[in-house]
Amino acid sequence: MKALRLLKEQRIEGILITPCYGNEDIYKDYILTMESLDIPIILMDGHIKYGNFSGACIDHIKGAFEGTEELIKEGHKRIAIITGDMRSSPAQERLIGYKKAHEFYNLPIEEELIYYGDYTHESASQLTKKLLEQHKEHMPSAVFVSGNMMVLGCIIALHEAGMKIPEDMSVIVFDKVETLNIIGMDISYINGPTVELGRTGMNMLIETLKRKTKQQEKEKIKKTTLMPEVILKGSEKMIKE
């Protein structure tokens, strides 16, 4: 909120914001501050309660559904998930997509296979270790990791346990991990069009500023949803019986 007020003092003409998550009581003050600026604001890939702003987002439900679907089509019947921080809408929507895929293919949703993370590789590492310990007798054959930072922790934990991907555990992650490409580790991922997201948000802001400059009637709230794409690299394969 302090940063927003500072921007207004600097006579900024427009703002692009990637909303984050936090205490819901703060949201109300945050929204009031944004609305009081009287500056065009475009949101990118995030949801802020109590407010209504134009913006662009990625269809996280569709991406998670299709990523989970690819695992199911490979023959996986028990698929674990490591979520992001559930205070964020992308984490919530990715879990919804995971569950919807199970429902669509008549697979049971096992609550004990849902591990709640926080988008850090440390949490994913600990949760992967917990998963391996808790399911020694009936191990899931695949894990859906809800964020690209977390997949690093998951891979480290699997490696420390002497497990190979996909021979011992199949893996798919939401968002591309450039580091893995550099070292030649092929992990399947759901590609959120982040570059297109930024371009779309900027174009929306430019159009809003043009209308304001020409003193045209204020444009109605506009929301654009971008579609993700599943990129298969082989880590989703069902190798073990």
Secondary structure as GFF3:
##gff-version 3
##sequence-region A 1 241
A	DSSP	alpha_helix	2	9	.	.	.	ID=ss1
A	DSSP	beta_strand	15	17	.	.	.	ID=ss2
A	DSSP	alpha_helix	24	36	.	.	.	ID=ss3
A	DSSP	beta_strand	41	44	.	.	.	ID=ss4
A	DSSP	beta_strand	54	58	.	.	.	ID=ss5
A	DSSP	alpha_helix	60	73	.	.	.	ID=ss6
A	DSSP	beta_strand	79	83	.	.	.	ID=ss7
A	DSSP	alpha_helix	89	104	.	.	.	ID=ss8
A	DSSP	three_ten_helix	111	113	.	.	.	ID=ss9
A	DSSP	beta_strand	114	116	.	.	.	ID=ss10
A	DSSP	alpha_helix	121	134	.	.	.	ID=ss11
A	DSSP	beta_strand	142	145	.	.	.	ID=ss12
A	DSSP	alpha_helix	148	160	.	.	.	ID=ss13
A	DSSP	beta_strand	170	174	.	.	.	ID=ss14
A	DSSP	alpha_helix	178	182	.	.	.	ID=ss15
A	DSSP	beta_strand	188	191	.	.	.	ID=ss16
A	DSSP	alpha_helix	194	213	.	.	.	ID=ss17
A	DSSP	beta_strand	223	226	.	.	.	ID=ss18
A	DSSP	beta_strand	229	231	.	.	.	ID=ss19
###
